[in-house]
Amino acid sequence: MAKFKLHANDPLAEDAMNILENSGLFEISAEHYDNDELKKKLDGVDFLVVRSATKVKRDVIEAGKDLKVIGRAGIGLDNVDLEAAKENGIEVHNTPGANALSVSELTMGMILSFFRFIPRGTYGLKDGLWEKKKLKGHEISGKTIGIIGFGAIGKDVAKKSRAFGLEVIAYDPFIKETDMDVKLVNDLDVLLENSDIISLHVPLTDKTKHIIGKEEFSKVKDGAFLVNLSRGGTVDEEALYNALLDEKLCGAALDVFEVEPPTDELRRKLLQFDNVICTPHIGATTFEGQRRVGLEMAEKLVNVAKKLKA
């Protein structure tokens, strides 16, 4: 029986690619193409595998006349046009929990780095400075963290936060109860008004676009710290800039941006604040996390292919 043609536009970990190869179900190609070139390469492709780098929008989907399955290795689906996929009868699969540990660890690293001046202390020493008296930090134990989005990542952040002695509030309209030592609230304003640290862990959808904006910043507890490791666009970055300028926030930690790379004027101004620490969208980028993502994706695709063959 003929094999399915699978193209990995964003290749998976080696172990995962081996699973796909050894299944005997696929004829595999793995190379990254930009969207214009990708559309030309989709002829005859049944399975398309991507991570976050490839944007599988309507034009790509409609160019893939033979597409049956899109595999998104990772949690976010904002780079896949789900409506277009549904209209064209294409299954979309992702790996929502596989990289939770990587993202939650970076979240805690961001928080500790800010409150204990780790980046500034490092670069100060490299520049020949000894700022011991200036870098009096804060303990996070006893503070309250508000987690927006209580899925796999949010829950793992809550677990780690409790281990550090933080009180935890969580807001997620889809979660009504939990057996964790966490206070669930059904009103985002309650979380904003009572959190010393606010951490976002939501997908980017029409409902979460700018879930934190000008109005929300006006309700935030004075001197709060914002962490965004979810998706660019969940925070209105112009409103964030103004909240920092007005000293409504004590600072922010950002791994994601509405414009990536953040090279436009607004993002450049945002990054100039001394109390903003940032990383280039690396929340899920660990060897262990990417291996788990790849293995889970590969196993899902093999199972889907077997069902399609049946």
C-alpha positions, -999 to +999 in steps of 0.1 A: +000+000+000+013+035-009+029+055+019+016+089+030+038+118+020+048+137+050+067+170+050+082+184+082+086+221+075+100+225+110+118+192+117+112+174+150+138+159+174+158+131+159+141+104+180+107+116+168+118+116+131+130+081+136+096+070+149+080+084+118+106+067+095+105+034+113+067+032+112+069+024+075+038+046+069+055+077+055+076+090+027+093+118+046+109+151+036+122+176+062+133+211+052+122+245+062+107+266+034+092+301+036+055+303+029+057+311-008+081+282-014+062+259+009+030+264-012+049+251-042+062+221-023+028+208-010+018+190-041+010+154-030+017+161+006-007+143+030+008+153+064+023+187+072+043+190+104+052+224+118+063+241+150+059+279+157+081+291+128+057+282+100+025+301+096-001+277+081-027+302+070-055+299+045-033+303+015-010+275+025-039+252+034-056+258+001-023+252-018-022+218-001-048+201-023-039+166-008-035+177+028-052+154+053-034+162+085-015+192+100+006+184+130+015+214+152+044+203+175+037+224+205+007+239+224-002+270+205-025+268+174-025+305+166-002+299+136-027+275+120-059+287+104-082+262+121-113+275+102-097+270+068-084+235+079-120+225+090-135+238+057-110+217+038-115+185+059-080+186+074-074+172+109-052+194+131-033+178+160-010+195+186+009+185+218-007+207+245+011+195+276+045+183+264+064+215+269+046+227+301+076+219+323+100+240+301+077+270+301+069+269+338+106+266+347+114+297+327+085+315+343+100+310+377+134+319+364+121+352+351+105+360+385+136+352+405+158+370+380+138+402+383+134+403+421+170+394+427+185+415+399+203+386+383+206+401+348+217+435+361+241+420+386+257+399+358+262+427+333+272+451+360+301+428+370+310+423+334+312+461+330+334+464+361+307+475+385+302+463+421+266+474+428+261+454+460+243+482+479+220+491+449+208+455+443+188+449+474+161+426+461+129+411+474+119+376+485+090+361+466+079+340+495+047+354+510+037+373+478+007+365+457+009+353+421-021+355+399-020+330+371-042+338+340-048+305+322-049+273+343-040+246+318-010+224+320+015+253+321-005+273+346-009+244+369+028+237+368+036+273+376+011+271+405+029+240+418+063+256+416+050+289+431+036+271+461+070+254+466+085+289+468+060+300+494+038+321+471+000+324+475-017+315+443-048+329+426-059+316+392-083+327+366-096+304+338-132+305+326-129+268+316-117+256+350-143+255+378-125+235+405-091+222+415-076+200+442-045+222+443-038+248+470-050+275+447-078+301+449-098+300+417-116+332+409-142+338+382-135+375+379-103+386+363-105+419+381-102+401+415-070+386+403-056+419+390-064+437+422-048+412+445-017+399+427+019+410+433+029+390+403+007+384+372+017+355+349-001+348+316-005+313+302-033+315+277-034+308+239-040+337+215-076+337+204-102+364+197-112+363+233-076+366+247-064+392+223-052+421+246-067+403+276-045+427+295-049+462+282-053+498+293-084+491+314-069+460+330-037+479+339-058+505+357-071+478+380-037+461+386-023+464+421+002+492+423+037+480+419+027+446+404+051+426+382+039+412+349+052+380+333+041+370+297+053+336+285+020+329+266+017+345+232+024+379+217-008+398+214-023+387+247-009+419+263-015+453+247+021+463+246+014+500+241-007+499+273+021+479+289+046+506+279+024+533+295+019+513+326+057+510+330+062+547+322+036+557+348+053+533+373+020+514+377+041+483+374+074+476+391+085+458+360+078+431+334+093+399+320+086+391+284+093+360+263+068+368+236+059+399+216+031+411+193+059+418+167+086+392+166+115+400+164+105+431+184+123+456+161+096+482+156+096+515+174+071+506+202+089+473+211+123+490+210+111+517+235+095+490+256+128+471+258+147+502+269+132+501+304+157+489+330+129+471+347+120+449+317+138+416+313+132+396+282+141+365+261+135+357+224+104+334+226+124+305+242+098+293+268+095+259+252+130+257+238+147+231+259+163+199+247+141+179+270+109+197+261+114+196+224+122+159+226+089+153+245+070+174+220+085+156+191+079+121+205+043+129+213+037+144+179+053+115+161+032+090+180+000+109+173+008+111+136+015+074+134-018+066+151-037+089+127-020+074+097-030+039+109-066+049+112-066+065+078-051+032+064-078+011+081 
